[in-house]
Amino acid sequence: MTVDRNPELNDTFLASTVACPDCDMLQTIVPLPPGGRARCSRCGRLLARHPPGPEDLPLAFAVAALILFVIANTSPLMDLSVLGRTASTTIVGGALEMWREGQVLTSALITFCVVLAPGGYILFMLTLLVTARRSPLPHWVGGMLRWVHYFEAWSMLEVMMLGILVALIKIAQLATVEAGIGMYAVGILILLFPAIYVTFDPRELWRRLQWYDGEMPPLAAAEASIAAATKSP
């Protein structure tokens, strides 16, 4: 038996039933083509999507994001010159300076939202994308998928960049400011985060995830049966 010769059996095994988060209507989602989307037939809510492009594209974006994240946190954001005196700082250095000045809460928020949350998101995404090459997936992937969502929600690099730009406009008439390598790295990193989100399909990992008792979900088990049958002579 081959999958291509029996499309009806294909849809039976590979289709999944989900409830719309907005209107609670139960609907069956069939396999989507690359770039395809499935919306609720009642309210139009996006229920599932199949990212376009190669499967390794999110991994490439995540690796690039890790490299730029290291550069952004180790290279100066900007050089400030006033009356012949020049100073520069990094993201962590700025947070540390705020801590020394007594702005503990602001320093903690910057450290978490600009350093810890983006770093955790990148590391967890790399772990998930590398682990996705294994079959079957370990059970801890489910917990990591939830943490990735939390880290993504708290990553606020764009907010930091907006604050820096506002500060630069205010001090432009008082000092000479030059953007450093860290500033360019943060700018590219802001673009890479949505690129990872658009090309990554968490639904695919949830579908392949094992239960704690070692059994495969019905949908994944059906796909494994099809794959085994396809390889058999």
Secondary structure, DSSP 8 states (H G I E B T S, - for coil): --TTT-HHHHHHHH-EEEE-TTT--EEEE----TT-EEE-TTT--EEEE---S-TTHHHHHHHHHHHHHHHHHHS-SEEEEETTEEEEE-HHHHHHHHHHTT-HHHHHHHIIIIIIHHHHHHHHHHHHHHHTTSSSB-THHHHHHHHHHHHHHH--HHHHHHHHHHHHHHHTTTSEEEE-HHHHHHHHHHHHHHHHHHH--HHHHHHHB--TTS---HHHHHHHHHHHHHH--
